[in-house]
Amino acid sequence: MSGIKKLAGQTIWYGVPTIASRFLGYLMNMALPFFIVMPEKTADLVQVYTIIPFLNVLYAYGLETAYFRFSQTQDKQKLYSTLSLSLLFSSILFTALLLFFQSSIVSSADLDNHPDYVLWMIAIIAVDNLNTLPFAKLRQENRPRRYAFARVAGIVLNVLVVIFFMGVIPKILEGNPDNFLGLIHNEEFGLGYYLLGNLCGSLFTLIILSKEIRQIKIRFDFKLWKEVMRYSAPLIIVGLGGMINDVLSRLIYRHVVDLPQSQADHELGIFANIFRIALLITIMIQAFRMAAEPFFFNKSVDENAQKTYARVMKFFVIACCFMFLGIGLFLDVFRWIFLTFANPRWVEGLEVVPLLALGNIFLGIYYNLSVWYKLTDKNMYGAFITIGGAAITIALNIVLIPKLHYTGAALATFSCYLFMMISSYLLGQKHYPVPYAVKKLVAYLTLTVLVYLAHMGLVKLLPESMIASLGSGAVLMLLFTFLVSRVESKELAKFPVVGKYFSKK
C-alpha cells in the first residue's frame, strides 16, 4: 500500500499543474462559444491545435520515456546531457524544415485565411520541446513541487495574455478608441491571440526551468545515444499512431464530410467543442501518467511489482468510472450553459459526449497496460498495436463521418481505443503477466454504463426540467458511490484520512 500511497501523493502534485494547465486551457477553449458566435469561425484554430500534437511527437521522438528507462542503469548526468543536446540539435533541424515548407503546410491544412498561424505553431512547438527533458528530469528526481510551479506559472501567463488581448483591451478601446493600447492590439488578429498566449507561456516556462537547462554539460556519448535511439525509435511510431487516433477525426473532418465548406467548418467547430467536454477524463488520465510513468519504472525492480500494477489499475478504473458518470449524469449542465450564455447552435452533438468519454477511459486503461512493453524493451509491440488502432481510426473515419457525422467520428475513436486496450492486455499477459482483477474491472465499467443508461431512461420519464435531471444524476451517483465503497471497503480502510470510515473486516 505504501507504493500506491506514494503514487497517489505524486499524482496529486503532478496532477495539480496538469489539471490546472489543462483545465485553464480547457476553459479558454470552452470560452470560444462566448467569444465567437458562429462555430465555423474557430475551424482554423482547431486545425492548428490538431497538427501540433503530431509535430510534438516528431520533435521529442520518444526521449522522455527513454530518459526514465535508461536512468535506471546509466549515469544520469551523462544521459541527461546527451539526450538534451540531441533534442536541441534536432529541434533546430525540424524547425528549419517546417519553415522551409511553410507554404505547403498552409495549403495542405487549409489555413489560407490565416497563414500566420503556422509561424506561431512552429514557434510554440520548438519552445515546448526544449522544456521536455527538464520536466522529465524533475519527474525522475521526484521533485513534483518545482514541476508544479513551472507548469502552473506558464499556463497562468498564457491565460492572462489571452484575457488581456481578447477581453481587457477590446473593452477599454470600446470606451476610449484613442487609448495607447490600440497600438499593440490588432482586432483582425482575432483568435491568433490564443497562439500568442500559448507562446508566451511556453517561453516563461523555459525561463523558470533555466536552472535545469544550465545543468546540461557539453558531453555527448554517441554509444549511449545509439542505444537510446534503438529503444525510442518504436515509440515514435507509437506516438504518431496515438496522435492519429486522438486527433485525426478533427484533422480530416471537413475534408471527408460531404457538405459545403461553411457547413463543414461549422460541424468541425461543434465537434471540437464536444471533444473538449470528453477531455475532462483525459485531464485526469494525463495527471496520472505524469506520476505513473517514472513510478512504474522505479517500481519494476521490486519483487511484488506486478501486484502493485494490478492494484493501481483497479483504483484507476474506479476513478475513471466516477469521471465518466460526472460527465454523463450531468451533461444537461453543459447544455444549459450553452443555451443560456452562448449561441444555441453550440448544443448540437452533445449526445455523443458519453461515447467519446468511454473511449477515453479505454485509452487510459491502455496507457496503464502499456507498462509491459516499456519494461521489457518490446516497444515494437506497442508500435504494432498503435498502427492497428490507427488503421481502424482512418478506415472508420473515412467511412462513418460522411454518413453519421459527429457520431461516426465518435464511433471511430471508441472502436480504436477498445481494440488497443484489448490487444495490449492479451499481449501483455503473454510477455509480462500482471494479475489484473479483470472480472471486477469489467463489472465496474459495465455498471457505469448501465447507471448512465438508467439516468437517460429516468430523464425521459420524469418531467422535463433541470432539477429533475440533476436529481436523477445525484441519486444515481450516490448509489454508485455506496456500492463501490462497500465492495472496496477493505482496501479503502488502509487509506489515510478516509480509512477510518471503512471496515477492515
N, C-alpha and C positions, 0 to 999 in steps of 0.2 A: 504493500500500500504506500510505502514511503516514496517509491518511484513515481506512482501516479500522483501523489500529493505534490511532488516537485514539478511534474509536468503541468499539473493544474495551476500551480503558482506561476510558472513561467508563461503558460498560455495567457494568464491574466495580464502579465506585464507586456508580453508581445501583442496580446490581443487589444489592450487599451489603445496603443498607437495605430494598430491595424484597423480596429473598428472606428477609431476617431478619424483616421485619414479616409478610409473607405466611406464612412457614414457622412462625413462632411462633403466629400466629393459626390457621394450619392445624393445628398441634399441639394448640392449645386445643380446636379443633373435633373433631380426631381423638380427643381425650381424652373426648369425650362418651360413647362406648361404655363407658368405665371409670367415669364418674360416674353414668351413667344406665343402668339395666339394660334398660329397655324402650324401643325406638327411638321409639315414638309420643309419649313424653314430650318429645321435642325438636322436635315438629312446629311449635309456635307460634314458637319461636326461629328455626327455619328460615324460617318465613313472614316474619318481620321482616327478616331479612337478605336476602330476595329482593325486598322492597319498597324497601329503602334505595338500591340502585343506580339504580332508576328515578327516585327523587326527587333523587338526586345530579346526574343529567343535567339536570333542570329547574333546579336551583339554579345550576349552573355555566354553562348554556346556551352551550357552545362557546367560552367566553372564554379557556380555556387555550391551545387551538390557535390562536385568533385572536391571542393575545399573541405567539406565536412568529412568526406570519405577518407581522404589522404592525411588529414590532420591527426588521424588515429595512429598512423605509422611513420609519418615523415616529420622532419624538423619544421615546426610551424612557421618560423620566421622565413626560412628559405622557401617554403611552399607559398606563403603569402606574397612575398616579393616576386617570385617567378610568375605566379598567376596574375598579379596586378600589372606587371609590365606587359604580359601577353595581352591582357584586356585593354590596356592603354593603346598599344600599337594597333591592335585590331579595330578598336573604336575609331581611330583616325582613318584607317583604311576604309571601313564601312561608310563613314560619314562622307568621305571624298567620293565614293562610288554613288551614294544617294544624291549628292549634289550634282554630279555629272549627269545622272539620269532623271533629274528633277522634272523635266517637261514630260517624259514618258510616264512618270508616276502620276502627274496631274491628269494626263489624258486617260490612263487606264483606270484611275479611281473616280473618274467623272467629277473632278474638282476644278473644272474650268472657270467656274464662278468665283472660286476662292483659291487661286494658285499659291497665294502666300501661306495658306495653311500648311503646305508641305514643308516650307522652310522652318516654321515653328515646330512642326512634328519632328523633323530631323534634329533640331537643337535639343528638344526635350529628351529624345531617346539617347543622344550622345551623353548628356549630363547625367541622366538617371543611371546609365550603366556604369559610369565611373563611381557611383555610390554602391554598386552591387557587392564587391568584396569587402569594403569597410563594414557594411552591415552584416555580412556573413561572419566576419571576424568577431563582431560584438556578440552575435548569437552563439558562436562556437565557444567563446570565452565566458558564456553565461553572464553577460552584462546587460540585462534587459532594461535597466533604468536609463542608461545612456542611449540605448536603442530607441526607447520610447520617446525620450526628449527630442532626438534628431528627427524622428518620423513626424511627431506632432507639430514641432516647430515649422517644418517645411509645409505641411498641409495648412496650418493656420495662416501663414503668409500667403499661400495660394488663395485661400478663401477671401482674405482681406483685400487682395489685389482685385479679384473678380467683383466683390461687393463695391469697392471704391470706384472702379471704372464703369460698372454696369448699373450701379444703384445710386451711389452718392453724387458723383459728378453730374450725371444727367439731371438729377433733381435740382442741384444747385444752378446749373445752366438754364434750366427751365424758368427759374425765377429771375436769374441775372445772366443773360446771354453774353455780356461783356466780361464776365469773370475770367481771370487769368488761367483758370483750369481748362478753359476751352482750347488753350494752346497745346495741351497734352492729351486731348480727347478727340477721337475721330468717330463720329456716330456711325459712319459706314463700316468701321471695323467690326462692329456688332459682336457676334459670338466668338470672334477671334480673341477677345479678352479672356475667355476661358483658357486658351492656349498660352497667353501671356502669363496668367496667374500660375499655370502649371510650371512654366519655365522658371519663374521667379522662385517658386517653392523648391524646385529641384536644385537651383543654384545655392539657395540658402542652406539647404541640407548638406550640400557639398562643402560649404564653408564650415559648418558645425563639425563635420567629420574630418576636418583638416588634420587633427591630431593623429588619427588612424592613417591618413594618407601619408603623413610625414614619416611614418614607421616603415614605409616601403624602402627597401635598400636596392641599390643598383646591382642586384645579384640574380642572374638568370641561369637556372640549372636546366640545360637542354634535355638531358636524360630524363629528369623528373617531368619536364613539360611533355615529352613524348608519351610517358606512361599515363599522365593525366588525360592527354588527348584521346588515347585509346579507350579510356574509361568514359569520357564525357561525350565522345562522338555520337553514340546511340541516343544520348539524352537530347541532342539537337533534334533528332527525328521525333522523339517523344514530345519535346516542347512544341515543335511546329505542328505535329499532329494534334496536340492538345489545343493549340490555338485555332486550328481548323474546326475542331469540334466545338470550340467555345464561341467563335465569332463569325464563322463562315455564313451562317444564316443571315446575319445583318450585312455582311460584306457583299453578298451576291443578290440580296433580296430584290432590289429594284432592277436587277438585270434579268431575273428569271420570271418575275411575276408579269402576267400578261395584262398590263394596264398602261394607260397614258402616263407620261413622265411625272406630271404633277401628282396624280393619284398614287403612283408608285412611291414617290417621295413622302407623301402623306402616310402611307402604310408603314414605311420604314421608320419614320418618326414615332408612330404609335407602337410598333413592335419593340423598338429600343426602350420605350417607356415601360412596357410590360416586362421586359427583361430586367430592368433596374429593380423592380419590386421583388422578383425572384432572387436577385443577387443578395438580398438580405441574408439568405442562408449561406451564400458564398463568402460573405464577410466573416461569418463565424468560422467557416472552414479555413479561410486564409489565416485567421488569427491562430487557429490550432496548428496549422502547418509550420508557422514561424517557430513555434516551440518544439513541435514533434520531430522535425527532421533531424536536428542535432541530437535530440533526446534519444531517438531510435538508434542512431549510430553509436552514441556513447553507451547505451544500454546493451548493445549487441554482444559485449564480452561477458555479460552476466550469465550465470547458469540457467536462470529461470526467465530469460529474455522473452521467449515465446509466450509464456503465460502472461507476462506484463503487457505484451502487444495485444493479446486477446481481451484483457480487461479494459485496456484503453479503447479498443474498438467498441466494446459494449456501451461504455458511457458516452462515446462519441455519437453512436447511433441514437441513443436516447435523447441527447441534446439536439440532434438534427430533427427528431420527431417533434420535439417541442417547438422548434423554429418553424417547421412546416405548418403545424397547427396554428401557431401565432399569425402566420400569413393567411392560411386558408380559412380559418374560422372568423377572421376579422377583415376579410377582403373588402367588405362593404365600407369600411372606414376610408380606404383609398378612393373608392367610388364617390363617397360623399365629399371628400376633399376636392377632387377634380370637378365635380358637378357644382360645388359651392364657390370655389375660388378660381377656377380656370375654365377654359373652353370645354363644354361637354363632349366634344369630339375626342378628348384625351381618354375618355372612359372606354372607348372601343377595345375589345380584345381582352379585357380583364379576366374573362373566364378561363383563359389558358395559363394563367399565372401558376395555379397549383401543379399543373403538369410540368412546367419548367422547374418549379421548386423541387418536385420529387426527382426529376432528372439530376438536379444539382446535388441532392443527397447521395444518389448513386455515384456521382463524381467524387464526393467527399470520402465515401467508403473505398472507392478505387485508390485514392491517394493514400489511405491507411494501408490497404493491401499491397501497394507498390513497394513497401519496405523490403519484401523478399528479394526482388531482383536487384535492388540497390545494395543490399548487404552481401549478396552472393556474387556480385560483379557480373550479373547476367542481364545487363541493360538492353541487349538486343531483343530480349523477350518483351520488355516494355515498349521498344520501338515497334515490334510486330503487332502488339495489342493496339497501340495508338494508330498505326496505319490501318488496321481493320476498322477501328472506330471512325477514322477519317473517311474511309471508303463508304461506310454506312451513312455518314453525315452528308457527304457530297451527293450520293445517289438519291437519298430521301429528300434532301432539299430541292434538288432539281425536279424530282417527280411530284412532290407534295405541295410545294409553295404555289405553283400555278393553279392547283386545284383547291387547296384548303387555306391558302394564305397564312395568317398567323398560326393557326392550328397545325398546319403542315410543318412549319419551321419548329414548333414546339415538339411535335412528334419525332422529328429527326433528332433533336437534342436528347430527348428521353431515350430513344432506341439506342443511340450511340453509347450513352453512359451506362445503360443497362448491360450492353454487350461487354464493355470494358470491365465493368465490375465483376461479372460472372467469369470472364476469361482470366482475369488476374487471380481470382480466388482459386480456380481449378489448377492453373499452372503453379501458383504459389504453394498449394498443398502438396504438389508433387516434388518441388525443389527445396522448399523451406517450410515444412509443416508448422502451422500455428493453430492451437486448439480454440478456434473461434466458436462461440456459442451460436451456431448458425440457426438452429431452430428458434431460439429465443429472439434473435435479431430479426428474422423473417416475421415472427409473430408480432413484434413491436411495429414493424413497418406496415404490415397488413392491418393491424388495429388502427394505426394512424390514418390510413386511407379510409377505413370504414367509419371512423369518427367524423372525418371530413364529409363523407357522403351522407351520413346521418344528419349532419348540420344542414347540408343542402336540401335534404328532404324536409326537415323541420321548417326551414325558411319558407318553403313553398306552401306548407300547411298553415303556418302562423300568419296573422295579419301583417301586411307589408309595411314594415316600419324599421327604422334604425335600432330602436330599443329592443324589438323582438329579435333581430339578427344578433345584436351584441349579447343579449341574454342567453340565447341558444349557444353561442360560441363560448361564453364564460362558463356555463354549466358543463358543457362537454369537455372543456379544458380542465376543469376541476376534477371531473370523473376520471380522465386520463391520468392526471397527476396522482390521484389517490391510488389507482391501480398500479402504476409504476412504483410508487413508494411502498406499497405492500409487497410487491414481488421482489424489490431490491432492498428491503429493509435491513437485511444482514450486512450488505455492502455499505449502505448509507450510514449505518451505525458506526462504521470505522472512520467516517469523515469528521474533520474538526468542525466545530460550531454547530452544524446541523445534526451531528451524530447522536447527540443526547436525546433527540426526539424519536429515535428509532430503536427497535428492539434488536439485540444481537442473537436472539434465540432463533 
